[in-house]
Amino acid sequence: MHLALALLFALIVPAGPVSADICVTNADRTRLLFVAETDGGIRVIAWLDPGGRLCAEGAGSGRVSVYETEDSLEGCTRLVPPDGADVLLRYTAFDRCLWQSHLD
């Protein structure tokens, strides 16, 4: 009986701390500069090749952004709910990108 309870408890309670990440995936055909940022202030920046994924660890909601270059003033940004993610399907300058969340 104690073994069954222990196994049930192990399935219900996570072994480590629960993390809510804010993530973005590049499904565009080009290499682009991405930012994943939590409302708690964690900000991660990286160039992603097609199929690449970037995550910022932290609880709460956040935002993901994409730019053509480090010097770009305009890009595309999407708000992301807690433990959320979005996928950039197509990059177009001036905040006209196509995101998976547009289709959901």
Secondary structure as UniProt FT lines:
FT   HELIX           2..12
FT   STRAND          22..26
FT   STRAND          32..38
FT   TURN            39..40
FT   STRAND          43..48
FT   TURN            50..51
FT   STRAND          53..56
FT   STRAND          62..67
FT   TURN            70..71
FT   STRAND          76..80
FT   TURN            82..83
FT   STRAND          85..90
FT   TURN            93..95
FT   STRAND          98..99
FT   HELIX           100..103
//
